[in-house]
Amino acid sequence: MSNRIKMARVEKSLTQEQLASRVSVARQTIGLIEKGKYNPSLKLCIAIAKTLGKTLDDLFWEDD
């Protein structure tokens, strides 16, 4: 999961700080999400997906 968020962020040429600002969280929160050490709320997941132009499945669905 975490690598997909980082890859999508980099594809959009956004820094952690820029993404954090757009979804109204601290930069550290984005860093923790990308490292898999923070479980974001559904509301935050939706905001991240919309900002990155991805679906929730693209970013958060766990493959078996």
Buried (B, 14 or more C-beta within 10 A) or exposed (E): EBEBBBBBBEEBEBEBEBBBBBBEBEBEBBBBBBEEEBEBEEEBBBBBBEBBEBEEEEBBEEEE
